[in-house]
Amino acid sequence: MGKQQQAEQESLNLFSSTQTIIQQALTKLGYNNEMYELLKEPIRLLTVRIPVKMDDGSVKIFTGYRSQHNDAVGPTKGGVRFHPEVDEEEVKALSIWMSLKCGITNLPYGGGKGGIICDPRNMSFRELENLSRGYVRAVSQIVGPSKDIPAPDVYTNSQIMAWMMDEYSRLREFDSPGFITGKPIVLGGSQGRETATARGVTICIEEAVKKIDKKLEGARVVIQGFGNAGSYLAKFMHDAGAKVVAVSDVYGGIYDPNGLDISHLLDRRDSFGTFSQLFKNTITNQELLELECDILVPAAISNQITAKNAANIKAAIVVEAANGPTTLEATKILTDRGVILVPDILASAGGVTVSYFEWVQNNQGYYWTEEEVDEKLKKVMVDSFENIYQTAKTHQVDMRLAAYMVGIRKVAEASRFRGWV
């Protein structure tokens, strides 16, 4: 295996590539190796086994995780995903990314993440409820409004958050809306939470377009993934006058150089964001990434843009709405080519920002309008984008490393002031 292949293989592993960039960021900031030793792994990782009585009468045992990266800044915060490919390494990496997102957006949190190995697409409503409640019972000792606040993630939604909040409130014997975010509005959820990730990505696209003196109106946009983030983003891009020329789901994508009928697609997608089986002439996800366009948004899964296809990417701006869609090798190739790459930990920080707003509203018992939420989100995202863009320019590094430098600094400083290192 050649040096480049080896580097590419390492960057395909989310956890080791995350550690690599954290080390580079801390070195750039002048921290010693002890700080890296503290921050390269989560301070706490809980593995749980959850027995669930299935509809056929059998009992199935599910494995779940909760990772807490660092709580020097404040309670940890992060989603819970239900997915067949959840594993310990992924959950650990994602909890570190949440610390970085909270540092970038200057929120009073450390990073957390949870997951259960399961396929919710093959489970009934009742089975999902039992699994959600079982998970809360299993992790209840290390979570709470001032310890660790979960939220929705891949294949989890406001209904699952509602079951989890209800179970936690039963265990603690008092109503605890601040225990979890992404709840239904009637249970203390925030206006604007469901669209928050896509709105944050939209704001990053608007800022990136300004940097190259272009307009969003008429720009050709390609979106990989049509789940929560991808579908709302397609709507926001369409509403802003951009031309969404291609979108995809896990099975394939559709392309029309004249622009797609987004409202039709939104009506036809199912709850997991799939629609492509309704069309005959589909393209593969790899073909979609290499289409002629101005703005490319990977909003699906990790490791989609690699050393193999980075040279074929035709977009001037790549904005990562998914977690880890571009490997480190591909980041270098794109940056060397002059592509503006807005990294995931910045682009998708809208979700955790509005989750923070929800937690604040729960704690004070006073709720904001959607306009207030969107206005506050815009200020946070614009300030965060500008800070990272200027850091990249000042230190002559790519925007991913700049984002890590901004994100890790807050956790490192909090750990230093506490006397941990």
Disulfide bonds with the S-S distance in Angstrom:
none
